[in-house]
Amino acid sequence: MPDAVVDASAVAAVAFGEPEGPVLAQRLAGATLSAPALLWFELANVCLTKIRRHPDDADALRDALRYARSLSIHIHDVDPLAAVAVAEETGLSAYDASYLWLARELHCELVTLDEKLAAAQ
């Protein structure tokens, strides 16, 4: 796969062992991955949500977040005004628009499990 921007849904699927994870991991193997810095906060929120639902799995869930942090993902700054412009154009949240803006800026594919974000590409 060529270079790709990955969003939190894609990385979470891989890191937290969600059903789509193995297919995505294979698809992303060998690619140069990029994301906005927002990625880590979104993944932290995924981890926290899962811990609240499954407190007995808290240690394993924190390990999954650590694993996500170990992945080779290049973090980029996103111009907030550009993200707002993309959000206005597409109807996405500014958060989701930041991933789309970065993919456009880097001229690469956006890998996401979010249907609305995928449709906006």
N, C-alpha and C positions, 0 to 999 in steps of 0.2 A: 504494500500500500504506500502511496506517496504521502507527503506531509498531511497532517490533519489537525484540526482544532477539536478537542474533546470537551464535552460539557460534563456537568456533575452526574447526570443520569447514566452516562456511559461509563465513567470511571467508577461510580458506585456499584454498577452491575458487576464489574470485574472484581473490585476490592471486597465487596460484601457478599460475594458468592450468589448473586441473584441468577435466576434461570438463563438470562441472556448473556451472562458473564463469559462463559467459555467461548461462545461464538465471537463475541466482541474482542476478547483477548487474542484470539487467533487472527481476526481481521486486522487488528492494530499492530500485530507483531512486525517489527522491523521499521515501522513508521516513525518519523520525527513528530512528536506530539507537542501541541501548544495549547495554552488556555489562559484566560484572564486570571489575575490573582484571586478574584472572587471564588474560583474553584474550591480553594481550601476551606473557605467559610461555609460554602454550600455542603461540602462533604462532612464538615464538622457537624452541621445541622442534621444531615442524614444519620450520622452516627448517634447523635443525641436522641433523635426521634426513635431509633431502633433500641437504644438503651432504655428509654422510658417504656417502650412496649414489652421489652424482654430484659428486665434488670438482671436476671440470672446469667445472661450472656454478655454482660458489660465488658469483661476483660477481653473476650474474643472480638467484640465489636471495636474496642479501642485498638486491638492488634490489626484489624482490617483497615482502620484509618491510618495507622502507622505504615502498613503495606502500601496504601494509596500514595502516601507522602514519599515513599521510596521509588515510585515509578519515575521514569525519566520524562518529565513533562516540563517544557519550557514555559515559564510564566511571563506574560506581557502586560504592560500597562495598557489600559483602554481609555480613550478620550471620552469622558462622561457626556460631553455635548454630542459627540458622534453616536454614542449609544442611545441617547434620547432621540436623535434624528431617526435612527433605525427603528426604534420602538414606535415612533409616530408613524413611520412608513408601513410597518408590518402589523401593528396591534399587539406586539409582544411586550412583556415587562422589560424594564431597563436591564434587569439581570440577564434575561435570555438574549436580549438584543446585543449585549456585550460580547457574547460568544459568536453571534452571527457577524457582527462588525469585525471581529478579529479574523474570522475565516475569510471574509471579503478582503480585508487588509493584507492578509498573507497569501491570498489567492489559492486557498486550499479547501478541501472538503471539511464540513462540520459533521462530526459523528455525535449523534444524540439519539436517545430513545424517546424524547419528547416529541410527540406527533405535531403539535402546533409549531414548534421550533423547526422541525424538519421540513414542514410544508412551506415555511417562510423563506427557505434557501433560494 
